[in-house]
Amino acid sequence: MKKPVTFSLLMVSMAVFGQSGEDSLQFSRISTEILNNGKSYNELKDLTKNIGNRLSGTEAYEKSVKWAEQKLREAGADKVWLQEVMIPVWVRGKESLQIKTADSQWRKLKMLSLGNSEGTGGKDISGEIIMVRSLEEYDRLPADQVKDKIVFFNYPFNQSNVQTFLSYREAGAYRRSAANLTARKGGKFAVVRSLSSAFDDVPHTGNMRYDDNISKVPAVTIGNTTADELETLLKTKKITAKLNSNCGMKGGKLSHSVIGEITGKKDQSVIVVGGHLDSWDVGEGAHDDGSGIVQSIEVLRTFKKLGIKNNHTIRAVCFANEENGTKGGIQYGKTAKEKNEKHLFAIESDAGGFSPRGISLEMDDKSRKQIQSWASLFLPYGVYNFEEKYSGSDIAPLHEMAVPTAELVPDPQRYFDIHHTEEDTFEKVNRRELLLGATVMTQLIYMIDKNW
């Protein structure tokens, strides 16, 4: 006779790992509830298919604010409110990138402007392409070899790192700095190989910022196969590129983060769980970061559904403007400081809705060791990595206030195939993987609330 899965899982937690029977039982109750009755997957479908991508400052983002407010109320939050945030407004507009050689016609390339990049004002800007493979190679170029040129930064995503976020951080320097570096030596605009682990022709956008007192030249990105083709052509031919772009900053506007909480039974100290509500203006923002939003809402719903009496206030925050400004996280930290709110802990889910594999801990050694002591409770749920030491950008202001912060660590192997692209759609999210992430976050919040 087969035993129920939940009973078997409970026995593994209690007998094999020797943890508290009460905690193992609660972990099992949380898992059973979310895997069977969780709302995250259906809510993510609603968010992505009925609203879609949600760049800060757009009408779609304002629709998502109302959506999140409604979902937090449906989840059973005792209190839901909007937190005002001044956000930058960036508009992509119509854009095109073309190339030609002396013996060919103009040919369009698949491309995207980087977020916050200025455009060409709707005019054509053209020039010869020069290629560099590293920042060090570019630094060695004299300015007269760059002046009036288009600089192609062809740094490939490092496939050797098993932890893909390491490769993303390495390549990220090119996306952030390409425009500034090009402008300093008199270049016309920058082309950046996408920060992508995939072998395809999908361009990946993402944030860039201009340094003060420097010309704001455009920066665009191309997919890996286009980058490879361009590299091959440049070995034997002179290539001219032509960019026409209407993108650019359009000032700022008042918008909102969305916050819901369950009041603490013992005190009003706050435990935060969150994600960012905005996304880039391509794809549907499913993994980045619709997944984190619906998982955070699921935490509140599960506490309410199971009747878990939380000691401290558990607050779900749907942050505004993470992608091109982090103004929501900054405002949340500022408000928390002004109100002198005591925060015990904060965790963000902003690495995709894939199967959870760990929890990254950015905190003092005492807090870290306490959470690591619970590792055997999480192991039956596929979570084993408690060694990382980073957390999300939205909760960085809380970390600066000495609040222990953390981030859910999903399996990273597929994330940078679709990150910041048109490929980040609902169809790329697996229901069980998404719900397991919500399960682990809820389990962790339960342990923090009980023991801190």
C-alpha positions in Angstrom: 0.0 0.0 0.0 1.4 3.4 -1.0 1.8 6.0 1.7 0.6 9.6 0.9 3.4 11.8 -0.5 2.9 14.4 2.3 3.2 11.7 5.0 6.4 10.3 3.4 7.9 13.8 3.1 7.1 14.5 6.7 8.8 11.2 7.8 11.9 12.2 5.9 12.1 15.6 7.5 11.6 14.2 11.0 13.5 10.9 11.0 16.3 11.6 8.6 17.2 15.1 9.5 16.2 15.1 13.1 14.6 18.5 13.2 11.7 19.6 15.3 8.6 17.6 14.6 6.5 20.8 14.9 8.6 22.6 12.2 8.6 19.6 9.9 4.8 19.3 10.2 4.4 23.0 9.5 6.7 22.8 6.5 4.7 19.9 5.2 1.4 21.8 5.7 2.7 24.8 3.9 4.0 22.7 1.0 0.8 20.7 0.7 -1.4 23.8 0.7 0.7 25.7 -1.9 1.3 22.8 -4.3 -2.4 21.9 -4.3 -4.2 25.2 -3.9 -1.6 27.9 -4.6 -2.8 30.9 -6.7 0.6 32.0 -8.0 0.5 30.3 -11.4 -3.0 31.5 -12.3 -2.2 35.0 -11.0 1.0 35.2 -13.0 -1.0 34.2 -16.1 -3.5 37.0 -15.3 -0.7 39.5 -14.8 1.3 38.6 -17.9 -1.5 37.9 -20.4 -4.0 40.6 -19.4 -1.5 43.4 -18.6 1.8 42.2 -20.2 5.1 44.0 -19.9 5.0 46.8 -17.3 7.8 49.4 -17.8 7.7 52.1 -15.1 5.8 55.2 -16.3 3.5 53.3 -18.7 -0.2 52.8 -18.6 0.4 49.1 -18.2 2.4 49.6 -15.1 -0.4 51.7 -13.6 -2.8 48.8 -14.4 -0.5 46.4 -12.6 -0.6 48.7 -9.5 -4.4 48.2 -9.3 -4.0 44.5 -10.0 -1.5 44.0 -7.2 -3.7 46.0 -4.8 -6.6 43.7 -5.6 -4.6 40.5 -5.3 -3.2 41.5 -1.9 -6.7 42.1 -0.6 -7.9 38.8 -2.0 -4.9 37.1 -0.3 -6.3 38.3 3.1 -3.9 41.1 3.9 -5.1 43.0 7.0 -4.0 46.3 5.4 -3.1 47.3 1.8 -1.8 50.6 0.7 0.0 52.4 -2.1 3.4 54.1 -1.4 4.1 57.1 -3.6 7.3 57.0 -5.6 8.7 59.5 -8.1 9.9 57.4 -11.1 11.9 58.2 -14.2 10.0 57.8 -17.5 11.9 56.3 -20.4 10.3 55.6 -23.8 11.7 53.3 -26.4 10.0 54.5 -29.5 10.7 53.4 -33.1 14.3 52.2 -33.6 16.5 50.5 -36.2 20.1 49.4 -36.7 21.5 48.7 -40.2 24.8 47.6 -41.5 26.5 47.5 -44.9 29.8 46.8 -46.5 31.3 48.4 -49.6 29.8 45.7 -51.8 26.4 45.2 -50.1 23.1 47.0 -49.5 21.9 48.2 -46.1 20.7 45.3 -43.9 18.6 45.5 -40.8 19.8 43.8 -37.6 17.6 42.6 -34.8 18.4 45.0 -31.9 17.2 46.8 -28.8 18.2 50.0 -27.3 19.5 49.7 -23.7 17.1 51.0 -21.1 17.6 54.8 -20.3 19.7 55.2 -23.4 19.2 58.4 -25.4 18.4 57.9 -29.1 19.2 59.9 -32.2 16.2 62.2 -32.2 14.8 60.3 -35.2 17.8 61.1 -37.3 20.2 58.7 -38.9 23.7 58.4 -37.3 26.2 56.4 -39.1 29.9 55.5 -39.0 32.5 52.8 -39.3 32.3 49.9 -36.7 35.4 49.0 -34.7 35.3 46.0 -32.4 36.9 45.3 -29.0 36.6 42.1 -27.0 37.3 43.5 -23.5 37.4 46.7 -21.5 41.2 46.4 -21.3 41.5 46.3 -25.1 39.3 49.4 -25.4 41.4 51.2 -22.8 44.5 50.7 -24.9 42.8 52.3 -28.0 43.9 55.9 -28.6 41.1 58.4 -28.8 41.8 59.2 -32.5 41.0 55.5 -33.4 37.6 55.8 -31.7 36.5 59.4 -32.7 33.5 59.3 -35.0 33.4 55.5 -34.9 30.8 53.0 -33.6 32.3 50.8 -30.9 31.2 47.2 -30.8 31.8 45.7 -27.4 32.0 42.0 -28.2 32.4 40.4 -24.7 30.8 36.9 -24.6 28.9 35.5 -21.7 31.3 33.2 -19.8 29.9 29.7 -20.3 32.4 28.2 -17.9 30.7 29.4 -14.7 28.2 26.9 -13.4 26.7 29.8 -11.4 25.4 31.9 -14.2 25.0 35.0 -12.1 28.8 35.2 -11.9 28.9 35.4 -15.7 26.1 38.0 -15.7 28.0 40.2 -13.3 31.2 40.0 -15.4 29.4 40.9 -18.6 27.3 43.5 -16.9 30.1 46.0 -16.9 29.9 46.3 -20.7 26.2 47.1 -20.6 26.6 49.7 -17.9 29.7 51.5 -19.2 29.7 51.1 -23.0 28.0 54.5 -23.8 30.2 56.4 -21.3 33.4 54.8 -22.6 32.5 55.5 -26.2 31.6 59.1 -25.5 34.8 59.8 -23.7 36.9 59.0 -26.8 34.5 60.7 -29.2 32.6 57.7 -30.6 29.1 58.1 -32.1 27.3 55.2 -30.4 27.9 51.8 -28.8 26.8 48.3 -29.8 26.9 45.7 -27.0 26.8 42.0 -27.3 23.8 40.8 -25.2 24.3 39.5 -21.7 22.9 36.1 -22.7 23.7 32.5 -22.0 21.7 31.4 -25.1 23.0 30.6 -28.6 20.3 32.5 -30.4 19.6 35.9 -32.0 17.5 37.4 -29.3 18.7 40.8 -28.0 18.6 41.5 -24.3 17.9 45.0 -23.0 18.7 46.2 -19.5 19.6 49.3 -17.6 22.5 51.7 -18.3 23.3 55.1 -16.8 25.2 58.1 -18.1 28.0 59.7 -16.1 27.7 63.4 -15.3 29.3 65.9 -17.6 29.6 63.5 -20.6 27.9 63.3 -23.9 24.9 61.0 -24.0 25.6 58.8 -27.0 23.2 55.9 -27.7 23.8 52.3 -26.7 22.1 49.3 -28.3 22.4 45.6 -27.9 22.4 42.7 -30.4 21.9 38.9 -30.0 24.7 36.4 -29.9 24.4 35.0 -33.4 24.4 38.5 -34.9 27.4 39.4 -32.7 29.2 36.3 -34.1 28.3 37.2 -37.6 29.5 40.8 -37.2 32.8 39.6 -35.7 33.4 37.3 -38.7 32.6 40.1 -41.2 34.9 42.5 -39.4 37.9 40.2 -39.9 37.9 40.8 -43.6 35.7 43.9 -44.4 35.0 47.4 -43.3 31.5 47.7 -42.0 29.4 50.8 -41.7 26.5 51.0 -39.2 23.5 53.3 -39.2 21.2 53.9 -36.2 17.9 55.6 -36.0 16.2 55.8 -32.7 13.4 57.8 -31.0 14.1 56.5 -27.5 14.9 58.7 -24.5 14.1 60.1 -21.1 10.8 61.9 -20.7 11.1 63.4 -17.3 9.5 61.8 -14.3 6.0 61.1 -12.8 4.4 60.1 -9.6 3.7 56.4 -9.3 3.4 53.7 -6.6 4.7 50.6 -5.0 2.0 48.3 -3.6 2.2 47.0 0.0 0.1 44.6 2.0 0.6 43.1 5.4 -0.7 40.7 8.1 -0.5 42.4 11.5 1.8 40.8 14.1 0.2 39.2 17.1 3.1 39.9 19.4 4.6 43.2 18.1 4.8 45.4 15.0 8.3 44.5 14.0 8.3 43.9 10.2 9.4 41.0 8.1 9.4 41.8 4.4 8.9 39.5 1.4 8.9 41.1 -2.0 9.6 41.4 -5.7 9.4 44.2 -8.3 6.2 44.9 -10.1 7.7 46.6 -13.1 9.4 44.9 -16.0 11.1 45.9 -19.2 9.0 46.8 -22.2 9.6 43.6 -24.2 8.2 40.1 -23.4 5.7 39.8 -20.5 7.9 40.1 -17.5 7.0 36.6 -16.3 10.3 35.4 -14.7 11.5 39.0 -14.2 9.7 39.7 -12.0 6.1 38.6 -12.1 7.2 35.4 -10.5 8.6 37.2 -7.4 5.4 39.2 -7.1 3.0 36.3 -7.1 5.2 34.3 -4.8 5.3 37.1 -2.3 1.5 37.5 -2.4 1.3 33.7 -1.9 3.2 33.9 1.4 0.4 36.1 2.9 -2.3 34.0 1.4 -0.8 30.8 2.9 -0.4 32.3 6.4 -4.0 33.3 6.3 -5.3 30.1 4.8 -3.5 27.9 7.3 -4.3 30.1 10.2 -0.7 30.6 11.2 -0.6 33.2 13.9 2.4 35.3 13.1 4.2 37.0 15.9 5.5 39.9 13.8 4.0 41.8 11.0 4.6 40.1 7.6 4.6 42.6 4.8 4.6 41.8 1.1 6.0 44.7 -1.0 5.6 45.0 -4.8 8.3 47.5 -5.5 8.1 50.1 -8.3 10.8 50.9 -10.8 13.5 48.3 -10.1 14.5 47.9 -13.7 15.5 51.4 -14.6 16.0 53.3 -11.3 15.2 51.3 -8.1 13.2 54.2 -6.9 10.6 52.0 -5.2 13.2 50.3 -3.0 14.9 53.6 -2.2 11.6 55.2 -1.2 10.6 52.1 0.9 13.9 52.3 2.8 13.6 56.1 3.3 10.0 55.8 4.6 10.9 53.0 6.9 13.7 55.1 8.4 11.5 58.2 8.7 8.8 56.2 10.5 11.4 54.5 12.7 10.0 51.1 11.7 11.8 48.1 13.1 12.6 45.6 10.4 13.7 42.1 11.5 14.4 40.6 8.1 13.7 41.0 4.3 13.8 38.6 1.4 13.3 39.3 -2.3 12.5 36.9 -5.1 14.1 38.4 -8.3 15.9 35.6 -10.0 13.1 33.8 -11.9 10.4 31.3 -11.1 12.6 28.2 -11.5 13.0 25.4 -8.9 14.4 26.8 -5.7 17.9 25.6 -4.9 19.0 27.9 -2.1 18.7 31.1 0.0 21.4 33.7 -0.3 22.1 35.4 3.1 23.5 38.9 3.3 23.7 39.4 7.1 25.9 39.1 10.2 27.4 35.7 11.1 25.1 35.1 14.0 21.9 35.4 11.8 23.5 33.5 9.0 24.4 30.6 11.2 21.0 30.4 12.7 19.3 30.2 9.3 21.9 27.7 8.1 21.1 25.5 11.1 17.6 25.0 9.6 19.1 23.7 6.3 18.0 20.1 6.9 14.4 21.2 7.1 14.6 22.6 3.6 16.6 19.8 2.0 13.5 17.6 1.2 12.2 20.6 -0.9 15.3 20.7 -3.0 17.0 23.6 -1.2 20.6 23.1 -0.2 22.6 26.2 -0.9 22.9 28.6 2.0 26.5 29.9 1.2 25.8 32.9 -1.1 26.0 36.4 0.4 23.9 38.7 -1.7 20.4 40.0 -1.8 18.1 42.0 -4.1 18.5 45.6 -5.1 15.1 46.6 -3.8 16.0 45.7 -0.3 19.5 47.0 -0.4 18.4 50.2 1.5 17.2 48.0 4.3 20.5 46.1 4.3 22.3 49.5 4.6 20.1 50.0 7.8 21.6 46.8 9.2 18.5 44.7 8.5 19.4 41.0 7.6 18.5 40.5 4.0 18.2 37.5 1.7 17.3 36.4 -1.8 15.6 33.2 -3.1 18.1 31.3 -5.3 16.3 29.4 -8.0 18.1 27.1 -10.4 20.1 29.6 -12.6 20.8 27.6 -15.8 17.9 29.0 -18.0 17.4 32.4 -16.5 19.9 34.3 -18.7 18.5 32.7 -21.9 15.4 34.9 -21.6 16.3 37.7 -19.1 15.2 41.1 -20.4 14.0 39.8 -23.7 10.8 39.2 -25.7 11.2 35.5 -24.7 10.3 36.2 -21.0 6.7 35.0 -21.3 4.3 33.1 -19.1 4.8 29.9 -21.2 8.4 29.8 -19.9 7.3 29.3 -16.3 6.6 25.9 -14.9 3.7 25.7 -12.4 5.4 23.3 -9.8 8.7 25.2 -9.9 7.0 28.5 -9.3 4.9 27.1 -6.4 7.9 25.4 -4.9 9.6 28.8 -4.8 6.6 30.3 -3.0 6.6 27.3 -0.6 10.3 27.8 0.4 9.7 31.5 0.9 6.7 30.9 3.1 8.6 28.2 5.1 11.5 30.6 5.7 9.2 33.4 6.8 7.5 31.0 9.2 10.9 30.2 10.7 12.0 33.8 11.0 8.7 34.8 12.5 8.9 32.0 15.1 12.5 32.3 16.1 13.5 36.0 15.8 
